[in-house]
Amino acid sequence: MGNTNYTKQIIDNYCVLDTETTGLSAYYDEVIEIGILRVRDNVIVEQYSQLIQPEYEINSFITALTGITNEMVAGMPSIKEVKNDVLSFLGDDIILGHNTSFDIRFLSEGFQL
């Protein structure tokens, strides 16, 4: 019969990434929250969560959509200040998530990679 679990075994270890942003354009909009789960053997073993202070104010539509207010991000680090922490947390893991290319574009732009 052979091993039918080979596909599952390939991705037992990974990170799940999600960001919240001020809009849809990685060039004009900014990351306002980063969340990452580290998964080992399909168990969440560590998490990273950080609000980010954008350069421009969060508008009411984005606050309604994300629940993140300008007051919540006041005094939080900038995207560049969390770059090393985020990249270190991700390491060489496979990155999974919903529409991950969107999140990666925003991080790359914010980190100036």
Protein Blocks (a to p, Z undefined) as FASTA:
>chain_A
ZZaklmmmmmmpccddddddfbjbfklmccfbdcddddeehiafbdcddddddfbdcdfk
lmmmnopafklmgopacfklmmmmmmmmnmmaccddehklmmmmmmmmmnoZZ
